[in-house]
């Protein structure tokens, strides 16, 4: 459902979350670190999304320990030099049928003139899925 701005209620809430994140960063708040904030946000998710987010978090932090966890539009994200490289968006966030692992333009995933920048995640990840995520994250930060 849209409100009078043309954005859905969920989109409007995500923008408000992002505004809070920017405001907190400008203040240089040291109340919590990004890791704690990301883990707290994951803990709030519905069971299926939470399981996926926990697994993605473990895979990303293992594949690229130099990335800093942070919240981005209220979702777990991973940044290099303060700029988001990849993020997880749970299905419940925008009432989607799948969760998403996305990569920003900071990710080094370029392949010719066209390449995927987001991946749908449903159900339990296979060993092959996990290997692919790890490889993508490693490439993204290379």
N, CA, C and O atoms as a MOPAC input file, in Angstrom:
PM7 MOZYME 1SCF
protein

 N      0.84100 1    -1.18100 1     0.00000 1
 C      0.00000 1     0.00000 1     0.00000 1
 C      0.88600 1     1.24300 1     0.00000 1
 O      1.87200 1     1.30100 1     0.73400 1
 N      0.54400 1     2.22600 1    -0.80800 1
 C      1.30000 1     3.46700 1    -0.89900 1
 C      0.70100 1     4.52000 1     0.02100 1
 O     -0.49100 1     4.50500 1     0.32700 1
 N      1.55700 1     5.43000 1     0.45000 1
 C      1.05100 1     6.58500 1     1.19000 1
 C      1.01200 1     7.76100 1     0.22000 1
 O      1.20300 1     7.56400 1    -0.98000 1
 N      0.77300 1     8.96100 1     0.69800 1
 C      0.60900 1    10.10300 1    -0.19900 1
 C      1.89500 1    10.54200 1    -0.89300 1
 O      1.84300 1    11.41300 1    -1.76100 1
 N      3.04500 1     9.97200 1    -0.54300 1
 C      4.30300 1    10.32900 1    -1.19500 1
 C      4.59000 1     9.45600 1    -2.40900 1
 O      5.53200 1     9.72700 1    -3.15400 1
 N      3.79500 1     8.41500 1    -2.61800 1
 C      4.03200 1     7.49400 1    -3.72100 1
 C      4.90100 1     6.31300 1    -3.33500 1
 O      5.07700 1     5.38800 1    -4.12800 1
 N      5.44800 1     6.33000 1    -2.12700 1
 C      6.25700 1     5.22100 1    -1.63600 1
 C      5.38700 1     4.29700 1    -0.80400 1
 O      4.42900 1     4.74000 1    -0.17000 1
 N      5.71600 1     3.02200 1    -0.80300 1
 C      4.99000 1     2.10200 1     0.06100 1
 C      5.36800 1     2.39300 1     1.50400 1
 O      6.36700 1     3.05700 1     1.78000 1
 N      4.57200 1     1.89600 1     2.39700 1
 C      4.85100 1     2.04900 1     3.82700 1
 C      6.22800 1     1.46500 1     4.14300 1
 O      6.99200 1     2.04200 1     4.91600 1
 N      6.53700 1     0.31300 1     3.53800 1
 C      7.82800 1    -0.34200 1     3.77300 1
 C      8.98400 1     0.49300 1     3.22800 1
 O     10.02100 1     0.60500 1     3.88000 1
 N      8.82100 1     1.08100 1     2.04000 1
 C      9.87000 1     1.93200 1     1.46600 1
 C     10.08700 1     3.17700 1     2.33200 1
 O     11.22300 1     3.59100 1     2.56800 1
 N      9.00800 1     3.75300 1     2.79100 1
 C      9.09900 1     4.93900 1     3.65000 1
 C      9.83000 1     4.59000 1     4.95500 1
 O     10.66500 1     5.36300 1     5.42500 1
 N      9.51700 1     3.43600 1     5.53300 1
 C     10.19400 1     3.00400 1     6.76500 1
 C     11.68000 1     2.78500 1     6.52200 1
 O     12.50200 1     3.14000 1     7.36600 1
 N     12.03500 1     2.20400 1     5.38000 1
 C     13.45200 1     1.97900 1     5.05500 1
 C     14.18800 1     3.30900 1     4.91200 1
 O     15.32800 1     3.43700 1     5.36000 1
 N     13.55000 1     4.29500 1     4.29300 1
 C     14.18200 1     5.61100 1     4.15400 1
 C     14.39000 1     6.26400 1     5.51900 1
 O     15.41700 1     6.89900 1     5.75800 1
 N     13.41400 1     6.10600 1     6.41200 1
 C     13.55400 1     6.66300 1     7.76200 1
 C     14.70400 1     5.98100 1     8.49700 1
 O     15.47200 1     6.63700 1     9.20200 1
 N     14.82100 1     4.65500 1     8.33000 1
 C     15.92600 1     3.93300 1     8.96000 1
 C     17.25500 1     4.43900 1     8.42400 1
 O     18.19500 1     4.64400 1     9.19300 1
 N     17.34300 1     4.64300 1     7.12500 1
 C     18.59000 1     5.13600 1     6.52500 1
 C     18.91900 1     6.53300 1     7.04800 1
 O     20.08100 1     6.82500 1     7.32900 1
 N     17.93200 1     7.38300 1     7.18100 1
 C     18.16000 1     8.72800 1     7.70700 1
 C     18.71900 1     8.66400 1     9.12700 1
 O     19.62600 1     9.41900 1     9.47600 1
 N     18.17000 1     7.75200 1     9.95200 1
 C     18.69200 1     7.57700 1    11.31800 1
 C     20.14800 1     7.09200 1    11.29100 1
 O     20.97600 1     7.54300 1    12.08200 1
 N     20.44500 1     6.17200 1    10.37500 1
 C     21.81300 1     5.64400 1    10.27000 1
 C     22.79900 1     6.74800 1     9.91200 1
 O     23.88300 1     6.83000 1    10.49000 1
 N     22.42400 1     7.59500 1     8.96100 1
 C     23.28700 1     8.69800 1     8.53400 1
 C     23.47100 1     9.68900 1     9.67700 1
 O     24.58000 1    10.16300 1     9.92400 1
 N     22.39300 1     9.99600 1    10.36400 1
 C     22.44900 1    10.93900 1    11.48400 1
 C     23.36900 1    10.41600 1    12.59000 1
 O     24.16800 1    11.16800 1    13.14800 1
 N     23.25000 1     9.13000 1    12.90100 1
 C     24.09900 1     8.51400 1    13.92300 1
 C     25.55400 1     8.54500 1    13.49600 1
 O     26.43200 1     8.82900 1    14.31100 1
 N     25.82100 1     8.25500 1    12.23300 1
 C     27.19500 1     8.26300 1    11.72700 1
 C     27.79700 1     9.66800 1    11.77500 1
 O     28.97400 1     9.83000 1    12.09700 1
 N     26.99300 1    10.67900 1    11.45600 1
 C     27.48300 1    12.06400 1    11.48900 1
 C     27.86100 1    12.48700 1    12.90200 1
 O     28.81100 1    13.24100 1    13.11000 1
 N     27.09900 1    11.98500 1    13.86400 1
 C     27.39100 1    12.31600 1    15.26300 1
 C     28.62700 1    11.58200 1    15.76800 1
 O     29.17400 1    11.91400 1    16.82000 1
 N     29.05700 1    10.58200 1    15.00900 1
 C     30.19900 1     9.78500 1    15.44200 1
 C     29.85400 1     8.93300 1    16.64600 1
 O     30.69700 1     8.68200 1    17.50700 1
 N     28.61000 1     8.49000 1    16.69900 1
 C     28.14400 1     7.71100 1    17.83900 1
 C     28.98600 1     6.46100 1    18.03400 1
 O     29.29000 1     5.74700 1    17.07700 1
 N     29.36100 1     6.20200 1    19.28300 1
 C     30.11300 1     4.99900 1    19.61000 1
 C     29.30000 1     4.09600 1    20.52600 1
 O     29.84600 1     3.20100 1    21.17100 1
 N     27.98000 1     4.33500 1    20.58200 1
 C     27.10700 1     3.52800 1    21.43400 1
 C     27.23100 1     2.04700 1    21.11400 1
 O     27.39600 1     1.21800 1    22.00900 1
 N     27.15000 1     1.72700 1    19.84200 1
 C     27.25600 1     0.33400 1    19.42400 1
 C     28.12700 1     0.26900 1    18.17900 1
 O     28.23400 1     1.23500 1    17.42300 1
 N     28.73500 1    -0.86700 1    17.98700 1
 C     29.50800 1    -1.03100 1    16.76600 1
 C     28.63000 1    -1.67700 1    15.70500 1
 O     27.54900 1    -2.18100 1    16.00800 1
 N     29.09300 1    -1.66100 1    14.47200 1
 C     28.31800 1    -2.20300 1    13.37100 1
 C     27.99300 1    -3.67600 1    13.53300 1
 O     26.88800 1    -4.11200 1    13.21100 1
 N     28.94400 1    -4.43600 1    14.02700 1
 C     28.72900 1    -5.87200 1    14.21700 1
 C     27.53900 1    -6.10300 1    15.15100 1
 O     26.66000 1    -6.90800 1    14.84300 1
 N     27.50500 1    -5.41600 1    16.26800 1
 C     26.40700 1    -5.56700 1    17.23000 1
 C     25.07400 1    -5.16100 1    16.62000 1
 O     24.06200 1    -5.83200 1    16.82200 1
 N     25.07600 1    -4.06100 1    15.87500 1
 C     23.84400 1    -3.59300 1    15.24600 1
 C     23.32900 1    -4.60300 1    14.22000 1
 O     22.13100 1    -4.88100 1    14.15900 1
 N     24.24200 1    -5.14900 1    13.41700 1
 C     23.85100 1    -6.13300 1    12.40500 1
 C     23.29600 1    -7.39300 1    13.07200 1
 O     22.25200 1    -7.90400 1    12.66600 1
 N     23.98500 1    -7.88400 1    14.08100 1
 C     23.51800 1    -9.09400 1    14.76800 1
 C     22.16600 1    -8.85900 1    15.44400 1
 O     21.32200 1    -9.75500 1    15.45800 1
 N     21.95400 1    -7.67900 1    15.99900 1
 C     20.66800 1    -7.35600 1    16.61800 1
 C     19.56200 1    -7.30600 1    15.57000 1
 O     18.45700 1    -7.79200 1    15.81000 1
 N     19.85300 1    -6.72100 1    14.41000 1
 C     18.85400 1    -6.64600 1    13.33400 1
 C     18.52000 1    -8.04800 1    12.82900 1
 O     17.35400 1    -8.35000 1    12.57300 1
 N     19.52100 1    -8.89900 1    12.68300 1
 C     19.28500 1   -10.27700 1    12.24700 1
 C     18.41000 1   -11.00300 1    13.26600 1
 O     17.50700 1   -11.74900 1    12.88600 1
 N     18.66800 1   -10.79300 1    14.55000 1
 C     17.90400 1   -11.45500 1    15.61600 1
 C     16.42800 1   -11.07200 1    15.57600 1
 O     15.58400 1   -11.85300 1    16.01500 1
 N     16.09700 1    -9.89000 1    15.05900 1
 C     14.71200 1    -9.42000 1    14.97000 1
 C     13.93600 1   -10.03800 1    13.80700 1
 O     12.70800 1    -9.96200 1    13.77300 1
 N     14.64200 1   -10.64600 1    12.86000 1
 C     13.99400 1   -11.16200 1    11.65600 1
 C     13.15400 1   -12.40200 1    11.93600 1
 O     13.36100 1   -13.10300 1    12.92700 1
 N     12.20300 1   -12.65800 1    11.04200 1
 C     11.40400 1   -13.87500 1    11.11000 1
 C     12.32900 1   -15.07600 1    10.90400 1
 O     13.40000 1   -14.93500 1    10.31300 1
 N     11.93100 1   -16.23600 1    11.37800 1
 C     12.79000 1   -17.42800 1    11.41600 1
 C     13.50000 1   -17.73700 1    10.10300 1
 O     14.71900 1   -17.90500 1    10.09900 1
 N     12.77700 1   -17.81800 1     8.99600 1
 C     13.40000 1   -18.16100 1     7.71600 1
 C     14.41200 1   -17.12600 1     7.26400 1
 O     15.51800 1   -17.46800 1     6.84400 1
 N     14.03100 1   -15.85400 1     7.35000 1
 C     14.94800 1   -14.77500 1     6.99500 1
 C     16.15300 1   -14.75900 1     7.92800 1
 O     17.28700 1   -14.54800 1     7.49700 1
 N     15.89000 1   -14.98300 1     9.20900 1
 C     16.96400 1   -14.96900 1    10.20000 1
 C     18.00400 1   -16.05100 1     9.89300 1
 O     19.20500 1   -15.78700 1     9.94400 1
 N     17.55400 1   -17.25100 1     9.58100 1
 C     18.47900 1   -18.34500 1     9.27000 1
 C     19.34100 1   -17.99600 1     8.05200 1
 O     20.55200 1   -18.21600 1     8.05900 1
 N     18.71100 1   -17.45300 1     7.01400 1
 C     19.47300 1   -17.04100 1     5.83100 1
 C     20.44900 1   -15.92100 1     6.16100 1
 O     21.61100 1   -15.96600 1     5.75600 1
 N     19.98100 1   -14.91900 1     6.89400 1
 C     20.83500 1   -13.77800 1     7.24200 1
 C     22.02000 1   -14.20700 1     8.09700 1
 O     23.13600 1   -13.72400 1     7.90200 1
 N     21.78600 1   -15.10700 1     9.03500 1
 C     22.89000 1   -15.60700 1     9.86500 1
 C     23.92900 1   -16.31300 1     9.01700 1
 O     25.13000 1   -16.13600 1     9.22100 1
 N     23.46700 1   -17.11800 1     8.05900 1
 C     24.39800 1   -17.86100 1     7.20400 1
 C     25.14400 1   -16.91100 1     6.28700 1
 O     26.35600 1   -17.04900 1     6.11700 1
 N     24.45100 1   -15.94900 1     5.69100 1
 C     25.10200 1   -14.96700 1     4.81800 1
 C     26.12300 1   -14.16100 1     5.62100 1
 O     27.23200 1   -13.91600 1     5.14700 1
 N     25.75500 1   -13.75100 1     6.82400 1
 C     26.67800 1   -12.99000 1     7.67000 1
 C     27.95300 1   -13.79800 1     7.92400 1
 O     29.05700 1   -13.26600 1     7.80600 1
 N     27.80800 1   -15.06000 1     8.26500 1
 C     28.96500 1   -15.91200 1     8.52200 1
 C     29.81700 1   -16.06300 1     7.26100 1
 O     31.04500 1   -16.00800 1     7.33200 1
 N     29.17600 1   -16.25100 1     6.12000 1
 C     29.91600 1   -16.41800 1     4.86700 1
 C     30.65800 1   -15.14400 1     4.46900 1
 O     31.82200 1   -15.20100 1     4.07100 1
 N     29.99600 1   -14.00800 1     4.57400 1
 C     30.62000 1   -12.73700 1     4.18600 1
 C     31.78800 1   -12.41200 1     5.10300 1
 O     32.86100 1   -12.04400 1     4.62400 1
 N     31.60100 1   -12.54100 1     6.40500 1
 C     32.68100 1   -12.18100 1     7.33400 1
 C     33.85900 1   -13.14300 1     7.22700 1
 O     34.99600 1   -12.74600 1     7.48200 1
 N     33.61200 1   -14.40400 1     6.85400 1
 C     34.71400 1   -15.36200 1     6.65700 1
 C     35.44200 1   -15.09700 1     5.34200 1
 O     36.67000 1   -15.16900 1     5.28300 1
 N     34.68400 1   -14.78900 1     4.28500 1
 C     35.27900 1   -14.57500 1     2.96200 1
 C     36.02700 1   -13.25800 1     2.87000 1
 O     37.01800 1   -13.15900 1     2.14700 1
 N     35.56800 1   -12.25100 1     3.58800 1
 C     36.17700 1   -10.91900 1     3.51800 1
 C     36.19900 1   -10.29000 1     4.90900 1
 O     35.40800 1    -9.39500 1     5.20400 1
 N     37.11300 1   -10.76600 1     5.76600 1
 C     37.15300 1   -10.25500 1     7.14000 1
 C     37.43900 1    -8.75500 1     7.23600 1
 O     37.21500 1    -8.15200 1     8.28600 1
 N     37.92300 1    -8.15800 1     6.17000 1
 C     38.19100 1    -6.72000 1     6.17500 1
 C     36.95900 1    -5.86000 1     5.98100 1
 O     37.01300 1    -4.64800 1     6.18600 1
 N     35.85100 1    -6.46700 1     5.58800 1
 C     34.61400 1    -5.69800 1     5.43700 1
 C     34.02800 1    -5.40300 1     6.81200 1
 O     34.05000 1    -6.25200 1     7.70300 1
 N     33.51000 1    -4.20800 1     6.97200 1
 C     32.91800 1    -3.78400 1     8.24000 1
 C     31.40500 1    -3.94400 1     8.18800 1
 O     30.75300 1    -3.33900 1     7.33600 1
 N     30.83200 1    -4.74900 1     9.08600 1
 C     29.36600 1    -4.86400 1     9.13700 1
 C     28.75500 1    -3.52800 1     9.56100 1
 O     29.30200 1    -2.82100 1    10.40700 1
 N     27.61900 1    -3.19800 1     8.96200 1
 C     26.88900 1    -1.98500 1     9.31900 1
 C     25.45500 1    -2.13400 1     8.85900 1
 O     25.14500 1    -3.02300 1     8.06600 1
 N     24.58500 1    -1.28200 1     9.34400 1
 C     23.21000 1    -1.27800 1     8.85400 1
 C     23.11900 1    -0.32400 1     7.67900 1
 O     23.76100 1     0.72700 1     7.66100 1
 N     22.31400 1    -0.70200 1     6.69700 1
 C     22.10100 1     0.10500 1     5.50600 1
 C     20.64300 1    -0.03100 1     5.13900 1
 O     20.20400 1    -1.11400 1     4.75200 1
 N     19.88400 1     1.03900 1     5.25100 1
 C     18.42700 1     1.00100 1     5.08400 1
 C     17.80100 1    -0.02100 1     6.02500 1
 O     16.80000 1    -0.65800 1     5.69600 1
 N     18.40700 1    -0.16600 1     7.20000 1
 C     17.87700 1    -1.05700 1     8.21800 1
 C     18.17600 1    -2.52800 1     7.98200 1
 O     17.60400 1    -3.38400 1     8.65700 1
 N     19.04800 1    -2.83900 1     7.05200 1
 C     19.39400 1    -4.22700 1     6.74000 1
 C     20.90400 1    -4.43400 1     6.90400 1
 O     21.67700 1    -3.48000 1     6.81700 1
 N     21.31700 1    -5.67900 1     7.14000 1
 C     22.75000 1    -5.97100 1     7.26500 1
 C     23.49200 1    -5.65100 1     5.96800 1
 O     23.05100 1    -6.00500 1     4.87400 1
 N     24.62000 1    -4.97700 1     6.11800 1
 C     25.46600 1    -4.63000 1     4.97100 1
 C     26.91800 1    -4.73600 1     5.40500 1
 O     27.23000 1    -4.82500 1     6.59300 1
 N     27.79700 1    -4.72600 1     4.40700 1
 C     29.21900 1    -4.92700 1     4.67100 1
 C     29.97900 1    -3.91600 1     3.82400 1
 O     29.82200 1    -3.86700 1     2.60400 1
 N     30.81200 1    -3.10700 1     4.48900 1
 C     31.43500 1    -1.96400 1     3.83400 1
 C     32.95700 1    -2.05500 1     3.83000 1
 O     33.57300 1    -2.64900 1     4.71500 1
 N     33.53500 1    -1.44900 1     2.80900 1
 C     34.98200 1    -1.30000 1     2.67600 1
 C     35.25000 1     0.19800 1     2.61100 1
 O     34.70100 1     0.89800 1     1.76000 1
 N     36.08500 1     0.68000 1     3.50400 1
 C     36.38100 1     2.11700 1     3.57300 1
 C     35.10500 1     2.95100 1     3.68000 1
 O     35.00200 1     4.02300 1     3.08200 1
 N     34.13400 1     2.45100 1     4.44600 1
 C     32.90200 1     3.18200 1     4.69400 1
 C     31.84200 1     3.04900 1     3.61200 1
 O     30.72600 1     3.53800 1     3.78500 1
 N     32.16800 1     2.39700 1     2.49700 1
 C     31.21500 1     2.27800 1     1.39400 1
 C     30.70700 1     0.84600 1     1.29000 1
 O     31.49200 1    -0.10200 1     1.26300 1
 N     29.39600 1     0.69900 1     1.23100 1
 C     28.76800 1    -0.62500 1     1.18700 1
 C     29.18200 1    -1.35500 1    -0.08800 1
 O     29.10800 1    -0.81700 1    -1.19300 1
 N     29.62100 1    -2.60000 1     0.10500 1
 C     29.99600 1    -3.47200 1    -1.00800 1
 C     28.87800 1    -4.47900 1    -1.27100 1
 O     28.51100 1    -4.72600 1    -2.42000 1
 N     28.33500 1    -5.06100 1    -0.18300 1
 C     27.25100 1    -6.02500 1    -0.34200 1
 C     26.28600 1    -5.90300 1     0.82800 1
 O     26.61500 1    -5.34200 1     1.87300 1
 N     25.08400 1    -6.44300 1     0.62500 1
 C     24.04800 1    -6.31800 1     1.65100 1
 C     23.08000 1    -7.48000 1     1.55500 1
 O     22.97700 1    -8.14900 1     0.52700 1
 N     22.37600 1    -7.70100 1     2.64700 1
 C     21.32000 1    -8.71500 1     2.71300 1
 C     20.00500 1    -7.99400 1     2.94000 1
 O     19.90400 1    -7.12900 1     3.81100 1
 N     19.00100 1    -8.35000 1     2.15900 1
 C     17.66300 1    -7.78400 1     2.35000 1
 C     16.70800 1    -8.94100 1     2.58400 1
 O     16.52700 1    -9.78900 1     1.71000 1
 N     16.10100 1    -8.97800 1     3.74900 1
 C     15.19600 1   -10.08500 1     4.06500 1
 C     13.89200 1    -9.94900 1     3.29400 1
 O     13.47900 1    -8.84400 1     2.94300 1
 N     13.25400 1   -11.07200 1     3.03600 1
 C     12.01900 1   -11.07700 1     2.24500 1
 C     10.90300 1   -10.28600 1     2.92200 1
 O     10.08300 1    -9.66300 1     2.24900 1
 N     10.87400 1   -10.31200 1     4.24100 1
 C      9.80300 1    -9.62100 1     4.95800 1
 C      9.91700 1    -8.10200 1     4.85000 1
 O      8.92100 1    -7.40000 1     5.02300 1
 N     11.10000 1    -7.58800 1     4.56900 1
 C     11.31700 1    -6.14000 1     4.51800 1
 C     10.32900 1    -5.45500 1     3.56600 1
 O      9.70900 1    -4.45000 1     3.91500 1
 N     10.19700 1    -6.00800 1     2.37200 1
 C      9.28700 1    -5.42700 1     1.38600 1
 C      8.23200 1    -6.43000 1     0.92800 1
 O      7.67300 1    -6.31400 1    -0.16300 1
 N      7.97000 1    -7.42600 1     1.79400 1
 C      6.96300 1    -8.45500 1     1.51400 1
 C      7.23000 1    -9.15100 1     0.18100 1
 O      6.32100 1    -9.38400 1    -0.61500 1
 N      8.49700 1    -9.47100 1    -0.03300 1
 C      8.91700 1   -10.15000 1    -1.26800 1
 C      8.85400 1   -11.65900 1    -1.07500 1
 O      8.77400 1   -12.14000 1     0.05600 1
 N      8.88900 1   -12.39500 1    -2.15600 1
 C      8.83300 1   -13.84800 1    -2.04300 1
 C     10.19500 1   -14.47300 1    -1.79500 1
 O     10.28800 1   -15.67900 1    -1.56400 1
 N     11.26000 1   -13.66700 1    -1.83800 1
 C     12.60000 1   -14.18200 1    -1.54900 1
 C     13.45400 1   -13.08700 1    -0.92100 1
 O     13.19500 1   -11.89700 1    -1.10200 1
 N     14.46700 1   -13.50700 1    -0.18600 1
 C     15.46800 1   -12.58800 1     0.35200 1
 C     16.47200 1   -12.29700 1    -0.76000 1
 O     16.49100 1   -12.97900 1    -1.78400 1
 N     17.29800 1   -11.28700 1    -0.55200 1
 C     18.24000 1   -10.87700 1    -1.58500 1
 C     19.63100 1   -10.66400 1    -1.01200 1
 O     19.79500 1   -10.07600 1     0.05700 1
 N     20.62700 1   -11.15100 1    -1.73600 1
 C     22.02700 1   -10.78200 1    -1.49600 1
 C     22.38000 1    -9.85500 1    -2.63800 1
 O     22.38900 1   -10.26200 1    -3.80000 1
 N     22.66900 1    -8.60900 1    -2.30800 1
 C     22.95100 1    -7.61900 1    -3.34600 1
 C     24.35000 1    -7.06200 1    -3.23200 1
 O     24.97000 1    -7.09800 1    -2.16900 1
 N     24.83600 1    -6.54700 1    -4.34500 1
 C     26.16100 1    -5.93600 1    -4.41500 1
 C     26.02400 1    -4.52400 1    -4.96700 1
 O     25.28000 1    -4.29600 1    -5.92100 1
 N     26.73100 1    -3.58900 1    -4.37600 1
 C     26.68000 1    -2.20200 1    -4.83400 1
 C     27.67000 1    -1.99600 1    -5.98000 1
 O     28.37600 1    -2.92000 1    -6.38400 1
 N     27.70500 1    -0.78000 1    -6.48900 1
 C     28.64700 1    -0.46100 1    -7.55700 1
 C     30.09100 1    -0.44400 1    -7.05500 1
 O     31.01800 1    -0.32400 1    -7.85600 1
 N     30.29500 1    -0.56300 1    -5.74200 1
 C     31.64200 1    -0.65800 1    -5.17100 1
 C     32.23700 1    -2.05500 1    -5.34700 1
 O     33.44800 1    -2.23500 1    -5.21700 1
 N     31.39500 1    -3.03400 1    -5.64000 1
 C     31.83300 1    -4.42300 1    -5.78100 1
 C     32.53000 1    -4.61600 1    -7.12800 1
 O     32.07000 1    -4.12900 1    -8.16100 1
 N     33.63500 1    -5.33000 1    -7.09200 1
 C     34.40700 1    -5.60900 1    -8.30900 1
 C     33.90200 1    -6.88800 1    -8.97500 1
 O     34.61500 1    -7.89000 1    -9.02900 1
 N     32.68300 1    -6.84800 1    -9.47500 1
 C     32.08100 1    -8.02300 1   -10.10500 1
 C     31.90900 1    -7.85700 1   -11.61100 1
 O     31.25900 1    -8.67700 1   -12.25900 1
 N     32.48300 1    -6.80700 1   -12.16000 1
 C     32.30100 1    -6.49700 1   -13.57200 1
 C     32.67500 1    -7.67100 1   -14.47500 1
 O     33.73500 1    -8.28000 1   -14.33000 1
 N     31.77200 1    -7.96800 1   -15.41200 1
 C     31.99100 1    -8.99700 1   -16.43000 1
 C     31.44700 1    -8.46300 1   -17.74300 1
 O     30.25300 1    -8.58700 1   -18.01300 1
 N     32.28700 1    -7.88300 1   -18.54800 1
 C     31.82900 1    -7.33300 1   -19.82300 1
 C     30.90200 1    -6.15700 1   -19.62900 1
 O     31.13600 1    -5.29600 1   -18.78000 1
 N     29.84000 1    -6.12700 1   -20.43000 1
 C     28.91700 1    -4.99700 1   -20.38400 1
 C     27.71400 1    -5.24800 1   -19.48200 1
 O     26.90400 1    -4.34600 1   -19.27000 1
 N     27.58500 1    -6.48500 1   -18.93700 1
 C     26.42000 1    -6.79900 1   -18.11100 1
 C     26.76100 1    -7.93400 1   -17.15100 1
 O     27.39800 1    -8.91600 1   -17.53200 1
 N     26.31500 1    -7.78100 1   -15.86500 1
 C     26.54400 1    -8.81900 1   -14.86900 1
 C     25.51100 1    -8.70600 1   -13.76900 1
 O     24.94200 1    -7.63300 1   -13.56600 1
 N     25.25600 1    -9.79700 1   -13.05300 1
 C     24.28200 1    -9.73600 1   -11.95700 1
 C     24.81700 1    -8.91300 1   -10.78300 1
 O     26.00400 1    -8.96000 1   -10.46200 1
 N     23.93000 1    -8.17100 1   -10.16200 1
 C     24.29900 1    -7.38400 1    -8.98300 1
 C     23.46000 1    -7.76700 1    -7.77300 1
 O     23.67200 1    -7.23300 1    -6.68500 1
 N     22.50600 1    -8.68800 1    -7.94200 1
 C     21.68200 1    -9.15900 1    -6.83000 1
 C     21.27200 1   -10.60500 1    -7.10100 1
 O     21.10000 1   -11.02300 1    -8.24600 1
 N     21.12400 1   -11.34500 1    -6.01300 1
 C     20.78700 1   -12.76000 1    -6.09900 1
 C     19.63100 1   -13.06800 1    -5.16000 1
 O     19.64300 1   -12.66600 1    -3.99700 1
 N     18.63600 1   -13.78000 1    -5.66400 1
 C     17.51300 1   -14.21700 1    -4.85400 1
 C     17.96600 1   -15.38800 1    -3.99200 1
 O     18.65900 1   -16.29000 1    -4.46300 1
 N     17.56500 1   -15.36500 1    -2.72600 1
 C     17.88200 1   -16.44800 1    -1.79900 1
 C     16.58300 1   -16.99300 1    -1.23300 1
 O     15.78000 1   -16.25500 1    -0.66200 1
 N     16.38700 1   -18.28600 1    -1.39900 1
 C     15.19200 1   -18.91700 1    -0.85000 1
 C     15.60200 1   -20.16700 1    -0.09300 1
 O     16.53700 1   -20.86400 1    -0.48700 1
 N     14.91500 1   -20.44000 1     0.96700 1
 C     15.15000 1   -21.67900 1     1.71100 1
 C     16.56900 1   -21.84100 1     2.21400 1
 O     17.27700 1   -20.86300 1     2.45400 1
 N     16.96600 1   -23.07200 1     2.36600 1
 C     18.27400 1   -23.39800 1     2.91400 1
 C     19.32200 1   -23.37700 1     1.80500 1
 O     19.09500 1   -23.90400 1     0.71600 1
 N     20.46400 1   -22.76900 1     2.08700 1
 C     21.55200 1   -22.70800 1     1.11300 1
 C     22.26300 1   -24.05100 1     1.03100 1
 O     22.50900 1   -24.69900 1     2.04800 1
 N     22.59100 1   -24.46100 1    -0.19200 1
 C     23.36400 1   -25.67900 1    -0.38200 1
 C     24.84700 1   -25.35800 1    -0.23600 1
 O     25.22800 1   -24.19000 1    -0.16600 1
 N     25.67000 1   -26.37700 1    -0.18900 1
 C     27.12500 1   -26.16800 1    -0.13800 1
 C     27.58300 1   -25.40400 1    -1.37800 1
 O     28.46900 1   -24.55400 1    -1.29300 1
 N     26.98400 1   -25.70500 1    -2.52300 1
 C     27.31800 1   -24.98500 1    -3.75300 1
 C     26.94000 1   -23.51600 1    -3.68500 1
 O     27.69300 1   -22.65000 1    -4.13100 1
 N     25.75800 1   -23.23700 1    -3.12000 1
 C     25.32100 1   -21.84900 1    -2.94800 1
 C     26.30100 1   -21.09500 1    -2.04900 1
 O     26.69500 1   -19.96800 1    -2.34900 1
 N     26.68300 1   -21.72600 1    -0.95500 1
 C     27.60000 1   -21.09000 1    -0.00900 1
 C     28.95700 1   -20.82400 1    -0.65500 1
 O     29.55200 1   -19.76800 1    -0.43600 1
 N     29.44600 1   -21.76800 1    -1.44400 1
 C     30.72100 1   -21.58400 1    -2.14200 1
 C     30.61300 1   -20.41900 1    -3.12900 1
 O     31.54500 1   -19.62600 1    -3.26000 1
 N     29.47600 1   -20.31800 1    -3.82000 1
 C     29.26900 1   -19.22400 1    -4.78500 1
 C     29.23500 1   -17.87600 1    -4.07700 1
 O     29.83400 1   -16.91300 1    -4.55400 1
 N     28.54400 1   -17.79800 1    -2.94700 1
 C     28.49100 1   -16.54700 1    -2.18400 1
 C     29.90300 1   -16.15100 1    -1.73800 1
 O     30.29900 1   -14.99500 1    -1.89300 1
 N     30.65000 1   -17.08800 1    -1.19300 1
 C     32.01300 1   -16.81400 1    -0.73700 1
 C     32.87200 1   -16.30800 1    -1.89100 1
 O     33.61800 1   -15.34200 1    -1.73400 1
 N     32.76900 1   -16.96100 1    -3.05600 1
 C     33.55800 1   -16.55800 1    -4.22200 1
 C     33.16100 1   -15.15300 1    -4.68500 1
 O     34.03000 1   -14.34200 1    -5.00800 1
 N     31.86100 1   -14.86000 1    -4.72000 1
 C     31.39100 1   -13.53000 1    -5.12800 1
 C     31.89600 1   -12.44900 1    -4.18200 1
 O     32.34600 1   -11.39300 1    -4.62700 1
 N     31.82500 1   -12.70600 1    -2.88500 1
 C     32.27700 1   -11.71100 1    -1.90200 1
 C     33.78200 1   -11.48000 1    -2.04200 1
 O     34.23800 1   -10.33700 1    -2.00000 1
 N     34.54300 1   -12.53700 1    -2.20400 1
 C     35.99600 1   -12.39200 1    -2.38700 1
 C     36.29900 1   -11.56000 1    -3.64200 1
 O     37.15600 1   -10.67500 1    -3.61700 1
 N     35.59000 1   -11.85200 1    -4.73200 1
 C     35.77900 1   -11.06900 1    -5.96400 1
 C     35.35300 1    -9.62400 1    -5.75600 1
 O     36.00600 1    -8.70400 1    -6.24800 1
 N     34.28600 1    -9.42800 1    -5.04600 1
 C     33.75100 1    -8.06700 1    -4.84600 1
 C     34.75000 1    -7.16000 1    -4.15000 1
 O     34.77400 1    -5.95900 1    -4.41700 1
 N     35.56400 1    -7.69900 1    -3.27500 1
 C     36.52100 1    -6.86900 1    -2.52300 1
 C     37.92500 1    -6.90700 1    -3.08900 1
 O     38.82700 1    -6.26300 1    -2.55400 1
 N     38.12400 1    -7.65600 1    -4.16800 1
 C     39.47600 1    -7.78100 1    -4.73900 1
 C     39.90600 1    -6.50700 1    -5.45300 1
 O     41.01300 1    -6.44300 1    -5.98800 1

